[in-house]
Amino acid sequence: MSDAPVDYRPMWTELGLDLEAHDALLGAVGPMYANAYMAQEGRPEGTGYFDFVMSEIHGLRIKELDDFRKAGNKVVGTFCLYVPEEIVRAHGAQCVGLCAGAEFAYDEVERILPRNTCSLIKSFMGFKLGKVCPYMEESDLVIGEATCDGKKKAYELLGELHNVHVMELPQMKRERDKEFWRAEVRDLISKLEELTGNTMTEETLRSAIKEVNDKRRALQRVWKTRKADPVPISGKDALLATQIAFYDDVPRFTQMVNNLADEVEQRVADGVGVAPKGAKRVLVTGAPMSIPNWKIHDIVETSGGVIVSEEMCTGSRYYDKLVDEDGATMDELIDGIADKYLDINCACFTPNEGRMEDILAMAKDWNVDGILHYSLQFCGPYQIEATQVERVAKDAGIPILKIDTDYSMEDVGQLSTRVEAFLEML
């Protein structure tokens, strides 16, 4: 087998990417990754898999999806945790997370969206308009979710450019809201049957639930080792694992993360850490962080702190709860999936005491010294809910730092000063 690099440009051209813009994107992400990740000392050997995945972020995985589609199968793209991956896989389709996390083609985006739209929405629209996200172009269907008004309206515009199905997410968790959400999940099943031509069976659903739960179990193993002092893996590498979980091949990813978990569990037993024993332990909570958004983790961990847990969608909300595998019938399995996903505590819900309880429990169990609340600018739900998070943290005697930012690097100096002062205060 040749070790010569693979030329993916013909594939990117076939997908309709703007090669010049795409080259510029990859040319920026590579150095960002090297500065944030490769400069770390004492990383577990198992994180080498993440380095490989990132080196092929728009290469090998896209080729796998491309071959999968050319064999007559379907790929489904998603932006959010509320899309049940189990349902997608049970129909014989692949589920992948889509591009966001960086500023791209904002000049084009701001022709159709207000400038004060949140960074996440502007980012995914920019990746589409700029023709630089191969995951989007490999997706036969994009499933959106009405987690906020901005996303809901942006999906209308995205629907003019791509095949989009939107799941209406209730904003409360009463019994009638649960019934509504279960109906939305069943509507998704009908949509996927139409897309794939496949009928989901009890056997395919049970298998998909087990596969995705196994992925969550692997991530849970790594997460639990971060309770140790010294911490065996950096917050940056733990964040990256969750980011990659959204689009990597599920069985392969599960195996590689279990291998990593074996290693970091042994590190805990041997007292080996990536930060000195006694380093200030920080819990990050708030909005999700998509690749290549590693800014906050990098600032904290190059300032002498260590992030030991993330109460966010690219963190514990992704893997802390499992789907019930014991349903006796197809209907019970589907209801179990719907109930699990509605139990995710996004800031879009009202009231949202569950998130406050999760933050306090995590702060205690992971023995944190302080909480960092992360909001994207113009993200109303998280910016407003930060007030309640601050209140419960202070009532519990836990110091908290609130940060509002975007995907640019322009405020890194200012944020570094604030984070350093916070860590010194701890």
N, C-alpha and C positions, 0 to 999 in steps of 0.2 A: 504493500500500500504506500502511495506517495505521501510525503510530508509537505508537499508544496501547498501553499495557500490556495483555497478555493475561490474562484472568481464568481461572486454572487451577482455581479452587475446585470447579466442577462435576465436573471430572475427578477431583480428589482425593476428593470425596464419593462418586463412583461406585466408586472403589477401596476405600472403606471406611476412609479415614484419619480419625483424630480431629482435626478441623480446629483446635480450640483448642490442643491439644498441638502440632500441627504448626506452627501460627503461632508458638508460643513457641520451637520449635526453630529455625526460619528466622530469627526475631528475634534469636536468640543467635549463630548462625553468621555472619550478615552483619557485625556489628561485629568479631567475631573475625578474619574475613578482612581487613577493612579495616585493623585494627591490625597484623596480621602482614604483609600484602602491599602494600597501597596506600601504606603509609608508607615503603616502600623507595625509595631514590634510584637513578637510573641503570639501571633495568630495561630489558632489551631490548624493543623494540616488539612483538616476536612474542609476548610473554607476555600481551598484551592479549587474545589468544584464550582464555587460561585465565581471565582476569577475566570474560569473557563467559560461559564455560561455568559458572563458579561462580555468576554472577548468575541462571542458568537451571537450577541444579542439580536442582531438583525440578519444573522447568517444561518447557522445550522438549524435553529429552531424554526425559522421561517421556511427553510427547505423541507423540514419534516411536515409542516402544515401544508405546504404547497403540494408535496407528494400525496398527502392524505386527501386533499381535495381532488387532485387529478385522478385518484382512484375511485372517485364518485361519492366521496363523503363530504360532510359539511363542517364548517368552523363557525363558532359563535363568539363574538366579542362582547366584553362587558367592561363597565367602569366601576362597579360597586359590589359590595358584599351581599346585597339583598337578592342577587340573581342566583338561584340554586344550581350550583355546578352539578349536583347529583342528577337533576332532571335532564340537563343537557347531555351528560355522558350516558344516561340510560337510553337515550335515543340514538346512540352511536355517533354522536358529534363530539368535537373537541371544544373546550371552553378556554378562552384566553383573555387576559387583561389587556386593555388597550393603552396607547401612549398618552401620557400626561407628565407633569412634573417639571416642565421646562418651558421657558418663553420661546415661542416660535410663531412666525408669520403674524405677529400681533397687528401689523399694519393692515393686513387683510381682515383679521378678526374684527377689528374696531370699525370696519365699514358696516358690519351687521350686528355687532353687540356693543353695548355701552362700555366706555373705558373703565368704569368702576364695577365691571363684572368680576367675580372672584377668579383668582388665578387658575384654579382647576378647570373651570369651564372654558376660559380663554385658551388654556393650554390644549385641551383635547380638540377644540375647534381649530386651533392653529395647526396642529399636526395633520388634521384632515385637509384643511385648505392649502397648506404648504406641501402636501403630497409627500410626507416623509415618514409615515407610520405604516410599515408593511403588515403589522398585525391588523390594522383597520382594513387594509386592502385585501387581506386573506380572509376576512370575515364575511360569510354569506349573510349573516344577520347580526346586527348590534342590538343588544337588549339594554335599554335604559331603565331607570327607576325614578319615580317622582319624589326624591328625597328633599328637594328644595324647589322654590319657584324658578330660580335661575336655570337649573338643570332642565326642568320641565319645558321651559320655553326654548332653551337651546336645542333640545331634542327635536323640536318641531323643525328648526332650521337644518339640523343634521339630517333629518328625514328627507329633505329635498336633495341630499347628496348621497345617501346611503340607505340601505334597507334597515329600518329601525322598528323595533317593537318596545313599547314602554309599559312597564308594570306600575300600576298605581299603588303606592305604598300608603297605608293609613298612617295618620299622625298620632294616633292614640293606640292603646293596647287593651281595650275593653273586649268582652266576648264577641260583640258584634263586629269589632274591628278584626278580630281573628278570623271570623267567618268570611269577611270580605277578602282578607288576604289569602285565605285558602282558595277562594274562587279565582283570584288572580293567578295563583300557582296552577290551577287547572286550566285556565286560559292559556298559560304559557305552554302547557303540555300539548294542547291543541295546535298552537302555533308551531311547535317543534315537530309534531307529527306531519304537519303540512310542509315544513321546510325539508325534512329529511326523508320523508316517505316511509319512515319506520314507526312501528307501534311499540311503545314502551311496555315491557312486561314486568311482572313481579320479580322475575329472575334478574333481568337487566337492572332494575331499580335497586334490588338488594345488593347486587354486585357494586353498583356505582356508589351507594351509601357507604359500603365497607371501604372502598378505595379512597374516597375523600376523607372519611373519618381517620383512616390510617395516616393520611398526610397530616391531619390535625394532630394526631397522637405523636407523630415524630417531632413536630414543632413544639408541642407541649413539653416533651422531654428536654429539649434545649432550653426552653423558657424557664423550667423549674431549676436548672443548674445555676441560673443567674441569681438565685437567692444566696449563693455562697459568697464568702468574703475570704480571699480575693475572688473576683468574678472571672470565670474561665473563658468567656468570650465577650468581645466588645459589643456595645449596643449597635454600632454601625453594622457589624456582621450579622447580628440577629435581625436587624431591620431588613438587610439585604435578602436574607433567607425568606422572609415573608413576602417581600416584593417579587422575588423570583417565583414563589409558590403560585402566583396568579397566572403564570403563562407556561411554566415548564411542564414536560410530560409527567403525569402524576405518579405512576409507579417508580420511575427513575428518580424523581425528586425525593419521594418518600424513602427510598433505599439510601440515597446519599445523605439525607438529613439524619436518618437513623445511625449511619456510620459516624457522622459528626457528633451525634448525641452520645454514642459510645465513648468517643474521645473526650468530650467535655465532662462527662460523668467521671471518667478516670482522672481528669485534671482536678476536679473537686476533691476526689479522694487523696490526691497527691499534694493538694494545696497550691496548685499552679494557677496563676491568674494573668490577665492581660493588663491589669492595673494594680498598683500597690495595695496591699491589705490596708483597709481604713480609708481608701479613696472615697470621696463624697458620692453617695448613691442617689441617682436622680430618676424619678418616674416622669416620663413624657406622656401627656394626654392631649387629645384634641383631634384636629383634622388629619386625614390620611396623607402619607408621603409617598408619591409615586417616583419611580426611577426617572431622572437622576437627582431627585431631591433628597440629599443627605446633609444639607447645610446645618441644621440644628444639632444633629448627632455629632457631626464633625467638630463644631464649635465647642460643645460640652466636653468632648473627650480629648481635644487638644488643649483644653484649659485646665485639665487635671481632674475632672469629674469622670464618672462612668455611668452610663444609662443602663439600668438593670431591668426595666420593663417599659412597655408601651401600651397604654390604654387608648388604642386607636384602631382604625380599620386595617392599617398595615401593622398590626400588632395583635394584642390579645383578643380583640373582637373577632379576628379571623379564625382563631383556633381554640379558644378557651372552652367552647361548648360543642358537643357532638350531637349528631342526629341520632335519634333512637333507632337502634337496629332491630328491635324486637317486635315491631308491628306484625300482627298476624295476617293482615290482608293488605292488598294494594292501597286501599283507601287509608288505612292506618299509617302506612309508610309515607304516603303523600302528606297527610296531616302532620306527621312527625317532622317532616322537612319544613313545612310552612311554619310550624310553631317554633322550630329552632331558629329560623331566619328572622322571624318577627321579634325574637328575644334579643337581638343585637341592639345595643343601646346607643344609637346615633343621636346627635343633638337635634335631629329633626323631630323627635318625639316630645310630646307634652302630655302630662308631666314626665320628667325623666329621672326620677329618684334612683332607678336602677344603675345609671351611670355613676351617680354620686357614691352609691354603695360599692360599686366595683373599684372606684379609685381609692376609697379609704381602705378596703380590704387588701388591695394590692400594695398600697403604701405600707401596711402593717406586715404582710407576709414577705415582702421583698426588702423589708427593713430600710426604707428609703429615708434619706436626709432631707430631701426637698422635692417639690413637684414643679415641673415646667409645663405650663399650658400653652399649646401652640395653636394659633389660628391663622388662617389665610386672610389677608385683607379683603374686605367686602363680603366675607362669609358670615352673614347675619346669625345663623343658628349657633355656630361655635363662638363667635365673638360675644354674643349676648349671654350664652350659657356659661362663659368664663366667669361671670359674676357669681353664679351659684357655686361653681367649683372653688373659687377663691374663698367663699364664705365657709363651705364645709371643711376646707383645708385648714383655715385659720381656727375654726372651732375645735379641730382635732390637734391643734398645735403644730401643724406641719407648714414650714415656710413654702411660699409659692411665688413663682415668677411667671408673669403673663407676657407672651410675645405675639405680636401681630406682624406678619411678614408676607413676602411673595416669593416667586421663584428666582428672582434676580440675585446677584451677588453684591449689589451695591451697598447693602446695609450690613455686610459681614463685620466690618470694623466696629460699628456701633453695637451690634448684637454681641460681639465678643467681649466688649467692655462690660455690658450688662451681665452677661453670663459669668464672667470672671468675678465681678463684684458679688453676685449671688452665691457662687461657690465659696468665696472668702467668708461671706456672712454665715454660711452653714458651718 
